[in-house]
């Protein structure tokens, strides 16, 4: 799990991370002091799974950041937990209208924070399913799984090159066809976040919309190639431990 904590109070940021790190030692934590820094993290190649943000911050507050995230194809499904000292009815109402996943008031205790975070994260699909989960679901041997993964890597490369050509030549229907194929392959092998992105980009109605959204997909497609190497190591370690 990759968690982004956004709060202008450095002590509260560190305290929150310390509490959660004791409970979830394998999580990766990223920090931002306001909404502008948070967007820089979110738009980089750090694929964030979950955000905890304060409402009252300088430059770009929590409500403004939540609006930006919910209006972005790439960011709108990231769950948001708002942590703030503001108990105003209008703020809570606006946060609810944006579809935030939770709202917690300062001062909070550790148990309250942990239970709220657990309730939200338990509903989050893994960005990438564990190889053993995929093999069980598809009834594949380790060798069969690796063959499927290698095939997906090759197909994604071919389809992505064709997608770019379609976009350059204004062939929208063909571009959407390739995106659909890429989505199906990713979904089958458990690349949940990438499958979602392909599906959302495929809904774009104009060439300008697709070009605006597809550029960042390079990063995610490279993620499949990196994951392929990680999967080889995981399967090799599992084989060695059971030998």
C-alpha positions in Angstrom: 0.0 0.0 0.0 1.3 3.5 -1.0 -0.1 6.1 1.4 0.2 9.9 0.9 -0.2 12.1 4.0 -0.9 15.8 3.4 -0.7 18.2 6.3 1.0 21.6 6.7 1.9 20.6 10.4 5.1 18.6 10.2 4.7 17.2 13.7 1.2 15.9 13.0 2.4 14.4 9.7 5.2 12.5 11.5 2.9 11.4 14.3 0.3 10.1 12.0 2.8 8.1 10.0 4.4 6.8 13.2 1.0 5.4 14.3 0.2 3.8 11.0 3.7 2.4 10.5 3.5 0.4 13.7 0.3 -1.2 12.4 1.3 -1.6 8.7 5.1 -2.1 8.5 5.1 -3.0 4.8 3.4 0.2 3.6 5.2 3.0 1.8 4.6 6.5 3.1 4.9 9.8 1.2 4.5 13.2 2.7 3.3 16.6 1.4 2.8 20.0 3.2 -0.1 21.2 1.1 -2.3 20.4 -2.0 0.3 21.7 -4.5 3.0 19.4 -3.1 0.5 16.6 -3.0 -0.4 17.0 -6.7 3.3 16.9 -7.6 3.5 13.5 -5.8 0.2 12.2 -7.3 1.3 13.2 -10.9 4.7 11.6 -10.5 5.4 7.9 -10.9 4.7 7.2 -7.2 1.4 5.3 -7.7 -0.5 6.3 -4.6 -3.2 4.0 -3.3 -4.7 6.1 -0.5 -4.6 9.8 0.7 -5.0 11.2 4.2 -5.3 15.0 4.0 -5.9 18.0 6.2 -8.6 20.5 5.3 -7.0 23.7 6.4 -3.6 24.2 4.6 -1.9 27.1 2.9 -1.7 27.6 -0.9 -4.1 24.7 -1.7 -6.4 23.3 1.0 -7.8 19.9 1.4 -11.2 20.6 -0.2 -9.5 22.2 -3.3 -7.2 19.2 -3.6 -10.1 16.7 -3.3 -11.9 18.6 -6.1 -8.8 18.3 -8.3 -8.5 14.6 -7.6 -12.1 13.8 -8.2 -12.0 15.7 -11.6 -9.0 13.6 -12.8 -9.4 10.4 -14.6 -6.1 9.1 -13.1 -6.8 10.2 -9.5 -10.5 10.1 -8.9 -10.7 6.5 -7.6 -8.0 7.1 -4.9 -9.7 6.9 -1.5 -9.5 10.1 0.7 -9.6 10.3 4.4 -9.9 13.9 5.7 -8.3 14.7 9.1 -9.0 18.1 10.5 -10.0 20.2 13.5 -12.8 21.8 11.5 -16.2 20.5 12.5 -18.2 23.0 10.4 -21.4 21.5 8.9 -20.7 23.0 5.4 -17.1 21.6 5.3 -18.4 18.1 6.2 -21.2 18.5 3.7 -18.8 19.5 0.9 -16.4 16.7 1.7 -19.3 14.2 1.6 -20.5 15.6 -1.8 -17.0 14.9 -3.2 -17.2 11.3 -2.2 -14.4 11.2 0.3 -14.1 7.9 2.0 -14.0 9.1 5.6 -13.7 12.1 7.9 -11.9 12.2 11.3 -11.6 15.1 13.7 -8.5 16.3 15.6 -7.5 15.4 18.3 -7.9 11.8 17.5 -6.5 8.7 19.3 -4.4 6.0 17.7 -7.1 3.3 17.9 -9.6 5.6 16.2 -7.2 6.5 13.4 -6.2 2.8 12.8 -9.8 1.6 12.7 -10.9 4.3 10.3 -7.9 3.6 8.0 -8.5 -0.1 8.2 -12.2 0.3 7.3 -11.2 2.2 4.2 -8.2 0.2 3.0 -10.0 -3.1 3.4 -12.1 -2.1 0.4 -9.2 -1.2 -1.8 -8.4 -3.6 -4.6 -4.7 -4.3 -4.8 -3.1 -2.4 -7.7 -1.6 -5.7 -8.7 -2.8 -9.1 -7.5 -0.3 -11.5 -6.0 0.9 -14.1 -8.6 -0.4 -17.0 -6.4 -3.9 -15.4 -6.3 -3.9 -15.0 -10.1 -2.7 -18.6 -10.6 -5.4 -20.0 -8.4 -8.1 -17.9 -10.1 -7.0 -18.9 -13.6 -5.9 -22.4 -12.6 -2.4 -21.9 -13.9 0.9 -23.5 -13.1 3.8 -21.2 -12.3 5.1 -21.9 -15.9 1.7 -21.1 -17.4 1.4 -17.9 -15.4 4.8 -16.7 -16.6 3.8 -17.5 -20.2 0.7 -15.4 -19.8 2.7 -12.6 -18.3 5.3 -12.7 -21.1 2.5 -12.7 -23.6 0.8 -9.7 -21.9 4.1 -7.8 -22.0 4.5 -8.4 -25.7 0.9 -7.6 -26.5 0.9 -4.4 -24.5 4.0 -3.2 -26.4 2.4 -4.0 -29.8 -1.0 -2.5 -28.9 0.6 0.6 -27.4 2.6 1.3 -30.6 -0.6 0.8 -32.6 -2.5 3.1 -30.2 0.0 5.9 -30.7 -0.3 5.6 -34.5 -4.1 5.7 -34.2 -3.9 8.8 -32.1 -1.5 10.5 -34.4 -3.8 9.8 -37.4 -7.0 10.7 -35.6 -8.5 7.1 -35.8 -10.5 7.3 -32.5 -12.5 4.1 -32.9 -9.3 2.0 -33.6 -7.6 3.7 -30.6 -10.5 2.7 -28.3 -10.3 -0.9 -29.8 -6.6 -1.2 -28.7 -7.4 0.3 -25.3 -10.1 -2.3 -24.8 -7.7 -5.2 -25.7 -5.1 -3.7 -23.3 -7.8 -3.5 -20.5 -8.9 -7.1 -21.0 -5.3 -8.4 -20.7 -4.5 -6.4 -17.7 -7.7 -7.3 -15.9 -7.2 -11.0 -16.5 -3.7 -11.0 -15.0 -4.7 -8.8 -12.0 -3.3 -5.4 -13.0 -6.4 -3.8 -11.6 -5.3 -0.2 -11.6 -4.0 -0.3 -15.1 -7.1 -2.0 -16.4 -9.2 0.8 -14.8 -7.1 3.4 -16.5 -7.4 1.8 -19.9 -11.2 1.6 -19.4 -11.5 5.3 -18.4 -9.2 6.5 -21.2 -11.3 4.4 -23.6 -14.3 6.5 -22.7 -12.8 9.7 -24.1 -14.8 11.0 -27.0 -12.3 13.2 -28.8 -8.7 12.9 -30.0 -7.7 15.8 -27.7 -9.1 14.0 -24.6 -7.3 10.8 -25.4 -4.0 12.5 -26.1 -4.3 14.4 -22.9 -4.8 11.2 -20.9 -2.7 8.5 -22.6 0.7 10.1 -22.2 1.1 9.1 -18.6 0.2 5.5 -19.4 3.9 4.9 -20.4 4.7 4.8 -16.7 2.1 2.2 -16.0 2.9 0.0 -18.9 6.6 0.0 -17.8 5.2 -1.1 -14.4 4.1 -4.4 -16.0 7.6 -5.1 -17.3 9.0 -4.4 -13.9 6.4 -6.5 -12.2 7.2 -9.4 -14.5 10.8 -9.4 -13.1 9.5 -9.2 -9.6 7.1 -12.1 -10.2 10.0 -14.3 -11.4 11.8 -13.6 -8.1 8.7 -14.3 -6.0 7.9 -17.6 -7.7 11.6 -18.7 -7.5 11.6 -17.9 -3.8 8.4 -19.8 -3.2 9.8 -22.8 -5.1 13.0 -22.7 -3.1 11.1 -22.5 0.2 8.9 -25.5 -0.6 11.8 -27.7 -2.0 
